[in-house]
């Protein structure tokens, strides 16, 4: 992994995301890349994210007025993306599949989307791709074969397919 030498948080996260994109052969749009970098900057010093029950927060947000609801749902989407991308092992500790975070995050972003062309719609559609980039921040594949198969088969994760192909010469078949 190349040594990151930048002094600012923005440049450091930008270099990290660019390297992760290269590692997993994904090229994000400028808009999604910028959003992902700003997301990482916003949550760098917020360890309390791990203490939340996302489904409960999602349901509570739906009871709020539009502006408050949208802010809460954006936070749910952002936190689910961080969880699925940076802390996929935490799903096991919470006794849920990674799909829980993906489905909830996609739903949160889609709910606050105003059109099929806004950033939230893009985040909902590209959630797994963004998850793949975040998971690629680590150089070593941390997915076990069955996890890789599940993420590829159920979510369409290209990074998971790449990990899976690293374990076997066979071609996986979707259920």
C-alpha positions in Angstrom: 0.0 0.0 0.0 1.4 3.4 -0.9 2.4 5.6 2.0 -0.1 8.4 2.5 1.9 11.6 3.1 -0.7 14.3 2.9 -1.2 16.5 5.9 -4.8 17.4 5.5 -7.7 15.1 6.3 -9.4 15.9 3.0 -6.4 15.0 0.9 -5.7 12.0 3.0 -9.2 10.6 2.5 -9.1 11.5 -1.2 -5.9 9.5 -1.6 -7.3 6.6 0.4 -10.5 6.5 -1.7 -8.6 6.8 -5.0 -6.3 3.9 -3.9 -9.3 1.8 -2.9 -11.0 2.5 -6.2 -7.9 1.3 -8.1 -7.6 -1.8 -5.9 -11.2 -2.9 -6.6 -11.2 -1.7 -10.3 -14.1 0.8 -9.7 -14.2 4.4 -10.9 -16.8 6.4 -9.0 -18.3 9.5 -10.4 -16.9 12.8 -9.1 -20.2 13.4 -7.2 -20.2 10.0 -5.4 -16.5 10.2 -4.7 -16.9 13.7 -3.2 -19.8 12.5 -1.1 -17.9 9.5 0.2 -14.9 11.6 1.1 -17.1 14.2 3.0 -18.9 11.3 4.7 -15.6 9.9 6.0 -14.5 13.3 7.2 -17.8 13.9 9.0 -17.6 10.5 10.8 -13.9 10.3 11.5 -14.2 11.3 15.2 -17.7 9.8 15.9 -17.3 6.3 17.5 -20.9 6.5 18.9 -22.2 5.4 15.4 -21.5 1.8 16.4 -24.0 2.1 19.3 -27.0 2.8 17.2 -29.9 0.5 16.2 -30.4 1.6 12.7 -33.9 0.1 12.0 -35.2 1.9 15.1 -33.6 5.2 14.1 -35.1 4.7 10.6 -38.6 4.2 12.0 -38.3 7.1 14.3 -37.2 9.3 11.5 -40.3 8.5 9.5 -42.4 10.1 12.2 -40.5 13.4 11.9 -41.4 16.5 9.8 -39.8 16.4 6.4 -36.7 18.4 7.1 -35.8 16.5 10.3 -36.9 13.2 8.7 -34.5 13.8 5.7 -31.6 14.7 8.0 -32.2 11.6 10.1 -32.6 9.3 7.1 -29.4 10.7 5.6 -27.6 9.9 8.8 -29.1 6.3 8.7 -28.0 5.9 5.1 -24.5 7.2 5.8 -24.0 5.1 8.9 -25.2 1.9 7.2 -22.8 2.6 4.4 -19.9 3.1 6.8 -20.9 -0.1 8.7 -21.3 -2.2 5.5 -18.1 -0.8 4.1 -15.7 -0.3 7.0 -17.0 -2.7 9.6 -18.6 -5.7 7.8 -17.6 -8.0 10.6 -19.8 -6.1 13.0 -22.9 -7.5 11.2 -21.9 -10.9 12.5 -21.5 -9.6 16.1 -25.0 -8.1 15.8 -26.3 -11.4 14.4 -27.5 -9.9 11.2 -26.3 -10.3 7.6 -24.6 -7.4 5.8 -27.8 -7.2 3.7 -29.4 -5.6 6.7 -27.2 -2.5 6.4 -27.3 -2.5 2.7 -31.1 -2.7 2.5 -31.7 -0.2 5.3 -29.1 2.3 3.8 -30.5 2.0 0.3 -34.1 2.6 1.7 -33.0 5.6 3.7 -31.3 7.2 0.7 -34.2 6.4 -1.7 -36.7 7.8 0.7 -35.1 11.2 0.8 -34.4 11.3 -3.0 -36.4 13.9 -4.8 -35.7 12.7 -8.4 -34.1 9.9 -10.2 -31.1 12.1 -10.8 -30.2 13.5 -7.4 -27.3 12.4 -5.2 -29.5 10.3 -2.8 -30.9 8.3 -5.7 -27.3 7.7 -6.9 -26.3 6.7 -3.4 -29.2 4.2 -3.2 -28.4 2.7 -6.6 -24.6 2.6 -6.1 -24.7 1.6 -2.4 -23.0 -1.8 -3.0 -20.4 -0.2 -5.2 -19.6 2.3 -2.5 -19.5 -0.5 0.0 -17.0 -2.3 -2.2 -14.8 0.8 -2.3 -14.9 1.2 1.4 -14.1 -2.5 2.0 -11.2 -2.1 -0.4 -9.5 0.4 1.8 -8.0 -2.6 3.5 -5.5 -4.3 1.2 -6.1 -7.8 2.3 -9.4 -9.5 1.4 -11.2 -10.0 4.7 -14.1 -12.0 3.3 -14.3 -15.7 4.0 -15.5 -17.8 1.0 -19.1 -18.1 2.1 -19.3 -14.4 3.0 -17.9 -13.5 -0.4 -20.4 -15.8 -2.1 -23.3 -14.3 -0.1 -22.2 -10.7 -0.9 -21.8 -11.5 -4.5 -24.9 -13.7 -4.9 -27.3 -11.5 -2.8 -25.9 -8.0 -3.3 -24.0 -8.2 -6.6 -20.8 -7.1 -5.0 -18.0 -7.2 -7.6 -15.4 -7.0 -4.9 -16.9 -10.1 -3.2 -16.8 -11.9 -6.6 -13.1 -11.0 -6.9 -12.4 -12.3 -3.4 -14.4 -15.5 -4.2 -12.4 -16.1 -7.4 -9.2 -15.7 -5.3 -10.3 -18.8 -3.4 -11.3 -21.0 -6.3 -10.7 -21.6 -9.9 -14.4 -22.5 -10.4 -17.0 -20.1 -11.7 -19.6 -19.4 -9.0 -23.3 -19.8 -9.9 -26.0 -17.6 -8.5 -28.8 -19.3 -6.6 
